[in-house]
Amino acid sequence: MTTRKVAAVIGGSGFLGRHVVRRLAEDGYVVRVAARRADRAASLRPLGDVGQIVPLGASILNHDSLVPVVEGARVVVNLVGILAERGPATFQAVHVDGAAQVARLAASAGVERLVHVSAIGAAPDSRSAYGRSKAAGEEAVLRAMPEATIVRPSILFGAEDHFTTLFATLARFSPVVPVYGARTRLQPVYVADVAEGIRRLVAASGQEGAIFEFGGPAVRTMEEIARLIVAAVGRRRLVIAVPPALAWWQAMWLERLPGRMLTRDQLAMLASDNVAADGAPGLEQLGIQPASMEMIVPSYLSGYKIT
């Protein structure tokens, strides 16, 4: 009797997770998709054959819920991350303690490959608590499982993202498109390229303990990205850089609202460039030529155009 290989994707119901799950299913894995709400993971079942995608309710904050997700898996991919703290879901709890917990479970279960997704900008001296927690999480993962592979993507774009679609929504309904961190340089990367990179790292050997930084083919300022999106949806809008002092004041109030649309820590993040480090291995080293925003963005933002 042949035992099918199993992959566990923690946080697999999210934007990047859906792409990773589909690729692992294509490679023949039975994919356990762990999400806080199992119903969200259940929507991924059509990405594989009958019974191939297994949704599981689990939280990175709950050790016991993760045990059956990891036990018996050959591969574990941890995609869990937050941009703002809410209740018990703090940067420390999710990015550090939770990531370490996944790595310890993977090591004790004899998992062959752990891919931990962090972020470009992870650094102990980052201006943002987000960046510092991401760095601490990487260290905790490698302490628990030194053969883990770390992936640091720049900001992701693609259909149903919360980045380009936000600018497109503003361009559709507002005559003015405000831009925070207008001069900050980013290297936006297509979500499908990042998922393919993870897939190849899962299949590759010799990348144990390595850190990859995934960026797109072009480096742009936030203001340039906003203008590209406004142009892509065929709108004529006034794109305005929000002065730092005003942005800080707005964030101070907005972070008190339930949705936490903007926080002071996010502004601190935007105070530093989000670009792959020179010499860092990236998508190209895995044989992937990253797609440009000009090639991809217009195709999925067509619904925002003037009709």
MARZATOR-495991 format. One line per field, with one value per atom (N, C-alpha, C): residue number from 1; atom name; x, y, z. Coordinates in pm, whole numbers. Each point is the difference from the previous one (the first is absolute). Example, Ala and Ser with C-alpha at 12.3 -4.5 7.8 and 13.67 -1.06 7.14 Angstrom:
% MARZATOR-495991
resi	[1,1,1,2,2,2]
name	[N,CA,C,N,CA,C]
east	[1319,-89,90,-35,82,-77]
north	[-569,119,120,105,119,109]
up	[780,0,0,-72,6,73]
% end
This chain:
% MARZATOR-495991
resi	[1,1,1,2,2,2,3,3,3,4,4,4,5,5,5,6,6,6,7,7,7,8,8,8,9,9,9,10,10,10,11,11,11,12,12,12,13,13,13,14,14,14,15,15,15,16,16,16,17,17,17,18,18,18,19,19,19,20,20,20,21,21,21,22,22,22,23,23,23,24,24,24,25,25,25,26,26,26,27,27,27,28,28,28,29,29,29,30,30,30,31,31,31,32,32,32,33,33,33,34,34,34,35,35,35,36,36,36,37,37,37,38,38,38,39,39,39,40,40,40,41,41,41,42,42,42,43,43,43,44,44,44,45,45,45,46,46,46,47,47,47,48,48,48,49,49,49,50,50,50,51,51,51,52,52,52,53,53,53,54,54,54,55,55,55,56,56,56,57,57,57,58,58,58,59,59,59,60,60,60,61,61,61,62,62,62,63,63,63,64,64,64,65,65,65,66,66,66,67,67,67,68,68,68,69,69,69,70,70,70,71,71,71,72,72,72,73,73,73,74,74,74,75,75,75,76,76,76,77,77,77,78,78,78,79,79,79,80,80,80,81,81,81,82,82,82,83,83,83,84,84,84,85,85,85,86,86,86,87,87,87,88,88,88,89,89,89,90,90,90,91,91,91,92,92,92,93,93,93,94,94,94,95,95,95,96,96,96,97,97,97,98,98,98,99,99,99,100,100,100,101,101,101,102,102,102,103,103,103,104,104,104,105,105,105,106,106,106,107,107,107,108,108,108,109,109,109,110,110,110,111,111,111,112,112,112,113,113,113,114,114,114,115,115,115,116,116,116,117,117,117,118,118,118,119,119,119,120,120,120,121,121,121,122,122,122,123,123,123,124,124,124,125,125,125,126,126,126,127,127,127,128,128,128,129,129,129,130,130,130,131,131,131,132,132,132,133,133,133,134,134,134,135,135,135,136,136,136,137,137,137,138,138,138,139,139,139,140,140,140,141,141,141,142,142,142,143,143,143,144,144,144,145,145,145,146,146,146,147,147,147,148,148,148,149,149,149,150,150,150,151,151,151,152,152,152,153,153,153,154,154,154,155,155,155,156,156,156,157,157,157,158,158,158,159,159,159,160,160,160,161,161,161,162,162,162,163,163,163,164,164,164,165,165,165,166,166,166,167,167,167,168,168,168,169,169,169,170,170,170,171,171,171,172,172,172,173,173,173,174,174,174,175,175,175,176,176,176,177,177,177,178,178,178,179,179,179,180,180,180,181,181,181,182,182,182,183,183,183,184,184,184,185,185,185,186,186,186,187,187,187,188,188,188,189,189,189,190,190,190,191,191,191,192,192,192,193,193,193,194,194,194,195,195,195,196,196,196,197,197,197,198,198,198,199,199,199,200,200,200,201,201,201,202,202,202,203,203,203,204,204,204,205,205,205,206,206,206,207,207,207,208,208,208,209,209,209,210,210,210,211,211,211,212,212,212,213,213,213,214,214,214,215,215,215,216,216,216,217,217,217,218,218,218,219,219,219,220,220,220,221,221,221,222,222,222,223,223,223,224,224,224,225,225,225,226,226,226,227,227,227,228,228,228,229,229,229,230,230,230,231,231,231,232,232,232,233,233,233,234,234,234,235,235,235,236,236,236,237,237,237,238,238,238,239,239,239,240,240,240,241,241,241,242,242,242,243,243,243,244,244,244,245,245,245,246,246,246,247,247,247,248,248,248,249,249,249,250,250,250,251,251,251,252,252,252,253,253,253,254,254,254,255,255,255,256,256,256,257,257,257,258,258,258,259,259,259,260,260,260,261,261,261,262,262,262,263,263,263,264,264,264,265,265,265,266,266,266,267,267,267,268,268,268,269,269,269,270,270,270,271,271,271,272,272,272,273,273,273,274,274,274,275,275,275,276,276,276,277,277,277,278,278,278,279,279,279,280,280,280,281,281,281,282,282,282,283,283,283,284,284,284,285,285,285,286,286,286,287,287,287,288,288,288,289,289,289,290,290,290,291,291,291,292,292,292,293,293,293,294,294,294,295,295,295,296,296,296,297,297,297,298,298,298,299,299,299,300,300,300,301,301,301,302,302,302,303,303,303,304,304,304,305,305,305,306,306,306,307,307,307]
name	[N,CA,C,N,CA,C,N,CA,C,N,CA,C,N,CA,C,N,CA,C,N,CA,C,N,CA,C,N,CA,C,N,CA,C,N,CA,C,N,CA,C,N,CA,C,N,CA,C,N,CA,C,N,CA,C,N,CA,C,N,CA,C,N,CA,C,N,CA,C,N,CA,C,N,CA,C,N,CA,C,N,CA,C,N,CA,C,N,CA,C,N,CA,C,N,CA,C,N,CA,C,N,CA,C,N,CA,C,N,CA,C,N,CA,C,N,CA,C,N,CA,C,N,CA,C,N,CA,C,N,CA,C,N,CA,C,N,CA,C,N,CA,C,N,CA,C,N,CA,C,N,CA,C,N,CA,C,N,CA,C,N,CA,C,N,CA,C,N,CA,C,N,CA,C,N,CA,C,N,CA,C,N,CA,C,N,CA,C,N,CA,C,N,CA,C,N,CA,C,N,CA,C,N,CA,C,N,CA,C,N,CA,C,N,CA,C,N,CA,C,N,CA,C,N,CA,C,N,CA,C,N,CA,C,N,CA,C,N,CA,C,N,CA,C,N,CA,C,N,CA,C,N,CA,C,N,CA,C,N,CA,C,N,CA,C,N,CA,C,N,CA,C,N,CA,C,N,CA,C,N,CA,C,N,CA,C,N,CA,C,N,CA,C,N,CA,C,N,CA,C,N,CA,C,N,CA,C,N,CA,C,N,CA,C,N,CA,C,N,CA,C,N,CA,C,N,CA,C,N,CA,C,N,CA,C,N,CA,C,N,CA,C,N,CA,C,N,CA,C,N,CA,C,N,CA,C,N,CA,C,N,CA,C,N,CA,C,N,CA,C,N,CA,C,N,CA,C,N,CA,C,N,CA,C,N,CA,C,N,CA,C,N,CA,C,N,CA,C,N,CA,C,N,CA,C,N,CA,C,N,CA,C,N,CA,C,N,CA,C,N,CA,C,N,CA,C,N,CA,C,N,CA,C,N,CA,C,N,CA,C,N,CA,C,N,CA,C,N,CA,C,N,CA,C,N,CA,C,N,CA,C,N,CA,C,N,CA,C,N,CA,C,N,CA,C,N,CA,C,N,CA,C,N,CA,C,N,CA,C,N,CA,C,N,CA,C,N,CA,C,N,CA,C,N,CA,C,N,CA,C,N,CA,C,N,CA,C,N,CA,C,N,CA,C,N,CA,C,N,CA,C,N,CA,C,N,CA,C,N,CA,C,N,CA,C,N,CA,C,N,CA,C,N,CA,C,N,CA,C,N,CA,C,N,CA,C,N,CA,C,N,CA,C,N,CA,C,N,CA,C,N,CA,C,N,CA,C,N,CA,C,N,CA,C,N,CA,C,N,CA,C,N,CA,C,N,CA,C,N,CA,C,N,CA,C,N,CA,C,N,CA,C,N,CA,C,N,CA,C,N,CA,C,N,CA,C,N,CA,C,N,CA,C,N,CA,C,N,CA,C,N,CA,C,N,CA,C,N,CA,C,N,CA,C,N,CA,C,N,CA,C,N,CA,C,N,CA,C,N,CA,C,N,CA,C,N,CA,C,N,CA,C,N,CA,C,N,CA,C,N,CA,C,N,CA,C,N,CA,C,N,CA,C,N,CA,C,N,CA,C,N,CA,C,N,CA,C,N,CA,C,N,CA,C,N,CA,C,N,CA,C,N,CA,C,N,CA,C,N,CA,C,N,CA,C,N,CA,C,N,CA,C,N,CA,C,N,CA,C,N,CA,C,N,CA,C,N,CA,C,N,CA,C,N,CA,C,N,CA,C,N,CA,C,N,CA,C,N,CA,C,N,CA,C,N,CA,C,N,CA,C,N,CA,C,N,CA,C,N,CA,C,N,CA,C,N,CA,C,N,CA,C,N,CA,C,N,CA,C,N,CA,C,N,CA,C,N,CA,C,N,CA,C,N,CA,C,N,CA,C,N,CA,C,N,CA,C,N,CA,C,N,CA,C,N,CA,C,N,CA,C,N,CA,C,N,CA,C,N,CA,C,N,CA,C,N,CA,C,N,CA,C,N,CA,C,N,CA,C,N,CA,C,N,CA,C,N,CA,C,N,CA,C,N,CA,C,N,CA,C,N,CA,C,N,CA,C,N,CA,C,N,CA,C,N,CA,C,N,CA,C,N,CA,C,N,CA,C,N,CA,C,N,CA,C,N,CA,C,N,CA,C,N,CA,C,N,CA,C,N,CA,C,N,CA,C,N,CA,C,N,CA,C,N,CA,C,N,CA,C,N,CA,C,N,CA,C,N,CA,C,N,CA,C,N,CA,C,N,CA,C,N,CA,C,N,CA,C,N,CA,C,N,CA,C,N,CA,C,N,CA,C,N,CA,C,N,CA,C,N,CA,C,N,CA,C,N,CA,C,N,CA,C,N,CA,C,N,CA,C,N,CA,C]
east	[85,-85,88,-25,81,-56,85,-40,27,-101,17,78,82,78,-91,29,-86,77,-65,53,-98,51,-85,31,-104,16,-72,78,-57,-35,-126,-44,-27,-43,-14,-123,-92,-122,16,116,23,37,36,29,111,114,109,-29,-65,-25,-75,-100,-79,88,97,90,96,49,92,-71,-121,-77,-22,-38,-27,125,115,123,44,-15,37,-95,-128,-95,38,41,43,120,83,117,-31,-128,-40,-12,17,-14,-146,-28,-122,30,-79,33,-94,55,-76,7,-115,-5,-50,90,-35,-38,-118,-48,-81,-7,-78,-145,-50,-136,5,-39,9,-87,-110,-88,70,92,77,97,57,89,-79,-125,-81,-25,2,-26,113,112,114,-9,-98,-10,3,-66,2,139,100,133,71,-56,60,-103,42,-92,-84,-99,-86,84,-13,73,144,48,142,26,-94,13,-78,70,-61,-2,-117,-7,-3,79,6,-7,-82,-6,116,88,117,50,59,55,147,78,142,21,-105,7,-33,-43,-45,81,89,90,-76,-100,-71,-70,-48,-70,96,128,98,58,-5,61,-54,-132,-49,24,25,31,139,96,140,36,-60,36,-18,107,-6,22,21,23,144,21,136,49,-93,33,-92,55,-80,38,-102,20,-77,69,-65,-14,-125,-28,-62,-16,-76,75,-72,56,-112,24,-98,67,-78,51,-33,-98,-38,-39,28,-31,-146,-61,-139,-14,-33,-20,121,-22,113,92,-46,82,98,104,104,114,87,115,85,18,80,-66,-131,-70,-3,-22,-16,133,79,122,116,0,113,-40,-88,-37,-70,-93,-72,91,88,94,93,48,88,-73,-127,-80,-15,-27,-11,131,111,131,33,-32,27,-83,-127,-86,51,43,53,125,87,125,-30,-88,-30,-77,-75,-78,82,125,84,-34,-55,-35,127,-5,118,30,-102,23,-96,54,-79,36,-100,18,-76,73,-59,-1,-119,-12,4,100,20,-29,87,-23,131,17,111,-17,108,-6,8,-1,18,141,10,130,-14,98,-8,-7,55,0,-103,-101,-105,-70,-46,-74,-138,-49,-134,6,-98,-11,-26,-70,-24,132,88,127,88,0,81,-54,-133,-59,24,-1,29,143,94,139,13,-66,5,-64,-104,-64,92,74,96,104,51,102,-57,-124,-62,-22,-41,-21,130,107,127,65,-31,48,-68,-131,-76,25,22,20,98,130,102,-8,-60,-9,-120,-77,-114,49,-87,30,-88,60,-72,-27,-122,-37,-46,63,-38,-54,-130,-52,-13,5,-40,-153,-61,-146,-57,-106,-59,-110,-10,-115,-60,-126,-72,-148,-80,-145,-43,-86,-55,101,107,92,-65,69,-49,92,75,98,-42,12,-38,-149,-81,-145,-44,78,-34,18,112,21,-105,-34,-99,-137,-36,-128,-4,111,7,-12,67,-5,-139,-74,-135,-99,14,-103,43,130,48,79,-17,80,145,27,135,45,124,58,116,-18,109,102,127,106,84,11,83,137,105,135,28,-37,4,138,105,136,66,-66,56,9,112,22,-40,-78,-45,33,-8,28,-115,-120,-119,21,-50,22,-133,-18,-123,-20,-119,-27,23,-33,20,148,85,144,54,-50,43,-43,-124,-48,83,36,83,139,52,129,-4,-107,-16,-9,-77,-13,137,83,131,94,-14,81,-40,-129,-47,61,11,50,152,67,146,74,124,88,117,66,115,-33,-127,-38,-28,37,-25,72,-72,56,20,-39,19,-111,32,-98,-12,-122,-28,-81,30,-77,-65,-132,-76,-51,49,-49,-35,-77,-37,112,-24,106,31,-83,20,-15,81,-10,-68,-106,-77,-31,-23,-49,-148,-51,-142,-85,47,-75,-2,111,5,-96,-9,-92,-144,-32,-136,-36,92,-26,-16,79,-12,-140,-50,-131,-111,10,-101,-5,117,5,-57,25,-45,-152,-67,-147,-63,84,-51,-64,47,-58,99,-54,82,-26,98,-17,122,-22,108,66,124,76,82,-27,62,79,124,83,-44,-38,-43,123,9,116,14,122,21,-71,2,-64,-151,-62,-144,-30,84,-19,6,94,16,-124,-54,-120,-119,-14,-110,10,121,19,-33,33,-26,-149,-84,-144,-54,48,-53,31,113,35,-90,-81,-95,-128,-23,-121,13,-114,5,82,-10,70,149,46,141,59,-65,39,142,45,135,49,124,57,134,42,129,115,-19,106,12,-113,6,70,-21,72,150,34,141,59,-80,43,28,-90,13,112,63,112,127,0,118,-36,95,-22,-24,-78,-33,50,132,67,95,7,90,145,71,140,87,101,94,65,1,65,-85,-118,-86,-61,0,-65,-148,-53,-140,-66,-104,-75,87,87,83,87,49,83,-80,-132,-87,-54,53,-41,-130,-38,-127,30,-55,9,-125,13,-120,-76,-132,-87,-7,-17,-8,-144,-14,-132,-73,72,-62,-63,60,-51,-124,-2,-103,-115,32,-101,-121,17,-118,-100,47,-90,-101,41,-94,-66,43,-65,-94,-31,-86,-137,-48,-131,-7,116,2,2,8,9,-135,5,-121,-66,-130,-72,-98]
north	[-118,118,123,95,121,110,60,112,130,85,124,100,78,102,114,57,101,130,110,134,75,74,83,146,75,143,77,60,77,140,40,127,-12,-119,-27,58,56,55,145,59,140,23,123,43,-83,-11,-81,-148,-37,-140,-73,63,-65,-43,85,-33,-112,2,-104,-135,0,-124,-63,81,-53,-65,64,-55,-129,-6,-123,-114,33,-102,-51,91,-40,-94,15,-85,-132,-24,-130,-10,110,-3,-4,-71,24,123,105,128,29,2,43,152,63,146,44,58,42,148,28,138,13,123,22,-41,24,-41,-106,-121,-111,21,79,21,78,89,73,-93,-91,-97,-98,-27,-95,48,131,55,-36,-52,-35,-143,-76,-140,-18,88,-19,15,45,16,-135,-105,-132,-105,-125,-111,-23,-87,-31,-52,65,-42,45,71,39,123,93,120,-23,3,-33,125,66,120,-37,73,-25,132,3,118,-4,97,4,143,32,134,-10,89,3,38,51,36,-118,-112,-115,-124,-39,-113,-128,-31,-126,-10,113,-4,-24,32,-16,-141,-74,-133,-91,-17,-89,55,131,59,-42,1,-25,-148,-74,-140,-80,-67,-84,74,131,77,-11,-2,2,144,90,141,87,108,101,137,79,137,91,92,93,136,40,127,103,-33,86,130,111,131,100,102,107,134,98,136,92,-40,80,-94,40,-82,17,-112,2,-102,46,-90,-87,-132,-90,-19,40,-15,116,-5,102,-44,93,-35,-107,13,-97,-138,-3,-129,-69,76,-60,-22,109,-4,-70,1,-57,-132,9,-120,-103,46,-91,-65,79,-54,-102,30,-94,-129,12,-117,-92,59,-79,-71,70,-58,-113,18,-107,-124,22,-113,-72,79,-59,-82,53,-71,-130,7,-121,-104,45,-93,-58,45,-53,52,122,61,20,-34,9,144,79,135,99,104,108,128,64,130,102,96,104,132,57,124,119,83,119,122,98,119,76,59,92,114,39,103,-57,-134,-63,30,66,38,34,-38,30,149,83,145,72,-72,62,111,102,108,-48,-107,-48,-125,-12,-121,-121,22,-107,-56,87,-45,-68,53,-61,-138,-13,-129,-103,43,-92,-54,88,-43,-97,32,-90,-134,1,-125,-87,62,-75,-67,75,-55,-117,16,-106,-126,17,-114,-75,74,-65,-63,53,-65,-135,-4,-123,-101,51,-88,68,-19,71,-26,-111,-31,64,80,71,100,31,100,121,118,125,69,46,77,137,103,138,66,10,69,150,77,140,2,114,9,-75,-77,-85,73,-31,49,-115,14,-103,16,-74,8,-24,87,-8,36,71,48,117,46,116,120,-5,105,78,-62,70,26,-91,20,117,29,117,128,14,117,8,-115,-3,43,-42,40,149,53,145,76,-49,66,-6,-102,-15,96,23,75,138,28,127,79,132,80,13,-36,12,-137,-39,-125,34,-13,31,-114,36,-101,22,-102,4,-60,60,-48,12,114,18,-23,33,-12,-134,-82,-130,-90,-66,-88,-143,-61,-137,-81,-131,-90,-100,49,-86,-128,-109,-131,-71,-62,-69,-122,-11,-106,-139,-19,-130,-35,101,-25,-42,62,-37,-144,-33,-136,-103,33,-90,-14,110,-5,-93,8,-88,-144,-23,-136,-57,80,-50,-20,81,-20,-129,-30,-125,-120,11,-111,-7,112,6,-56,-34,-39,99,8,88,142,28,136,8,-102,-4,116,72,112,126,-2,117,103,124,109,58,-6,54,128,96,124,11,-2,-1,140,58,129,-7,97,6,57,20,44,149,78,146,54,102,71,134,27,123,64,132,64,-29,19,-22,93,122,93,-47,-52,-52,-117,-85,-113,49,99,54,58,71,59,-109,-107,-111,-63,-17,-62,91,129,96,-1,-6,-5,-131,-110,-132,-11,75,-6,114,74,102,119,34,115,116,118,120,51,-19,34,78,78,75,-91,-37,-86,92,-8,93,-77,42,-56,61,-85,49,36,124,39,-90,-34,-93,41,129,44,-25,31,-23,-149,-80,-145,-58,49,-48,31,122,41,-85,-23,-82,-143,-57,-136,-13,104,-2,-18,56,-13,-125,-29,-114,-133,-9,-128,-32,98,-26,-64,6,-55,-151,-72,-147,-55,61,-53,28,98,38,17,87,21,54,75,57,14,-43,11,73,49,68,-95,-127,-97,-24,2,-14,119,119,117,-14,-56,-24,-98,-100,-95,72,94,72,104,17,95,-60,-130,-68,-68,-5,-66,-149,-58,-142,-66,-17,-45,-115,-98,-114,47,-58,36,-45,79,-36,-134,-88,-129,-106,38,-100,-92,-132,-89,31,-6,33,-93,50,-82,-46,88,-35,-121,-14,-115,-131,11,-118,-20,79,-14,69,99,72,143,42,138,72,85,62,89,-7,79,144,93,142,40,110,53,39,58,41,-117,-118,-118,-58,4,-72,88,118,81,35,47,38,-114,-124,-113,-23,23,-27,125,118,124,54,-80,47,44,-62,34,140,61,135,108,-41,97,67,115,71,-78,-26,-73,89]
up	[0,0,0,-91,-12,90,79,85,-74,-14,-73,84,-65,70,43,117,61,18,-34,25,88,96,87,-29,-29,-27,110,89,111,-51,18,-56,-150,-41,-143,-66,78,-60,-43,22,-33,-145,-31,-137,-64,66,-51,15,109,29,-108,-58,-105,-117,-36,-111,39,123,45,7,54,12,-137,-97,-134,-61,17,-58,70,130,70,-37,-20,-44,-139,-87,-134,6,103,16,70,24,54,150,71,145,43,107,76,84,-15,62,117,118,118,6,-5,2,137,79,135,1,54,9,128,51,123,-21,-122,-34,-109,34,-94,-122,13,-115,-111,38,-101,-73,74,-65,-86,37,-75,-143,-20,-133,-99,52,-86,-52,42,-43,-151,-78,-146,-64,77,-56,-19,55,-14,-32,-3,-23,126,-12,114,116,114,120,7,-102,-1,86,6,83,129,113,129,88,12,85,148,78,144,76,103,85,99,-9,90,9,111,22,38,-54,33,146,64,141,91,-60,78,-36,87,-25,-31,81,-17,-134,-52,-128,-116,18,-107,-9,110,3,-111,-15,-106,-141,-12,-130,-46,91,-34,5,91,19,-130,-42,-119,-131,6,-122,-45,-129,-54,-14,-30,-25,84,56,70,-55,-34,-45,95,65,93,-66,-26,-68,93,126,90,29,-14,33,17,78,21,-23,-43,-20,116,81,116,113,121,117,40,35,48,112,118,113,25,14,27,-121,-118,-121,-10,83,-1,-92,-34,-84,69,131,75,-4,22,7,-136,-108,-132,-71,-11,-81,70,133,73,67,99,76,-89,-84,-88,-102,-59,-100,64,121,70,32,37,33,-121,-116,-124,-28,14,-29,97,127,99,-32,-34,-34,-125,-99,-124,28,83,32,75,98,79,-79,-103,-83,-114,-14,-106,-138,-6,-128,-83,-128,-85,-43,-24,-52,67,61,57,-74,-59,-64,84,52,85,-77,-20,-76,96,-18,80,-88,-3,-82,-19,-118,-19,101,61,104,139,11,131,50,114,54,148,82,143,29,-91,22,-86,-48,-80,78,-71,65,48,-59,35,86,88,81,-89,-110,-98,-51,-48,-54,103,122,107,36,4,36,-110,-126,-110,11,35,18,116,111,116,-31,-84,-40,-84,-92,-80,89,97,90,80,47,79,-83,-125,-90,-24,-29,-31,123,118,123,18,-26,20,-111,-123,-114,-96,22,-79,-150,-40,-143,-68,72,-59,-105,-96,-101,24,-3,24,-134,-19,-119,43,-55,29,-128,-17,-118,25,-109,9,-2,-15,1,-120,25,-103,-76,-129,-77,-78,-35,-74,22,-75,13,145,50,136,107,-37,104,74,105,75,-21,-106,-28,-125,-116,-123,-5,53,-5,88,105,82,-79,-70,-84,-112,-57,-108,51,121,60,25,53,24,-132,-103,-131,-60,33,-55,64,130,70,51,-2,55,-105,-2,-93,44,125,55,51,-33,49,92,132,94,3,17,5,125,82,120,-34,55,-32,-148,-56,-146,-60,72,-55,32,78,36,-123,-17,-115,36,-90,17,-125,13,-112,-12,-37,1,-81,54,-62,-16,-116,-34,89,58,97,-59,-128,-63,-11,-19,-7,136,106,135,32,-36,23,-78,-123,-80,63,53,68,121,76,117,-46,-105,-55,-37,-63,-43,118,104,120,71,-1,59,-72,-133,-81,-7,29,-18,121,-23,110,4,113,12,40,33,41,150,72,144,71,82,75,-81,-128,-87,20,-33,5,-141,-56,-132,12,-87,-5,-137,-1,-125,-32,-108,-47,-146,-47,-140,-85,-130,-90,7,69,2,142,31,127,-26,77,-19,134,-3,121,15,119,24,-88,-18,-84,-146,-48,-137,-17,102,-6,-5,82,0,-137,-59,-133,-106,11,-95,9,122,18,-49,30,-47,-153,-62,-146,-53,71,-45,-2,89,4,-80,-72,-90,67,117,74,0,3,18,141,85,141,49,105,63,102,-24,92,91,129,96,105,21,108,132,95,131,83,49,82,122,39,112,129,34,124,-4,-114,-14,1,-66,-3,142,79,137,83,-19,74,-43,-129,-49,53,-1,48,148,77,143,28,-87,18,-69,-119,-75,68,70,62,119,42,108,-51,-132,-58,-17,-3,-7,-117,-117,-116,-3,82,7,-140,-80,-139,-14,98,-3,142,25,134,-7,115,5,-27,36,-29,-150,-71,-146,-63,54,-50,27,115,31,-101,-40,-103,-130,-34,-127,2,114,8,-58,-26,-54,-132,-92,-128,20,-92,6,-128,-7,-121,35,-87,24,12,92,23,-116,-31,-106,33,-97,19,66,49,64,-106,22,-98,-9,-121,-21,-99,-65,-94,-117,-45,-115,28,123,34,-3,1,-9,-141,-94,-140,-33,80,-22,-42,-113,-44,50,101,59,-98,9,-88,49,-94,33,34,71,30,-128,-96,-126,-73,14,-69,68,134,75,48,54,67,-87,-125,-79,-19,-3,-26,112,125,108,58,-46,44,-107,-100,-109,49,108,54,59,24,57,-107,-126,-109,-25,-62,-40,-114,14,-104,-74]
% end
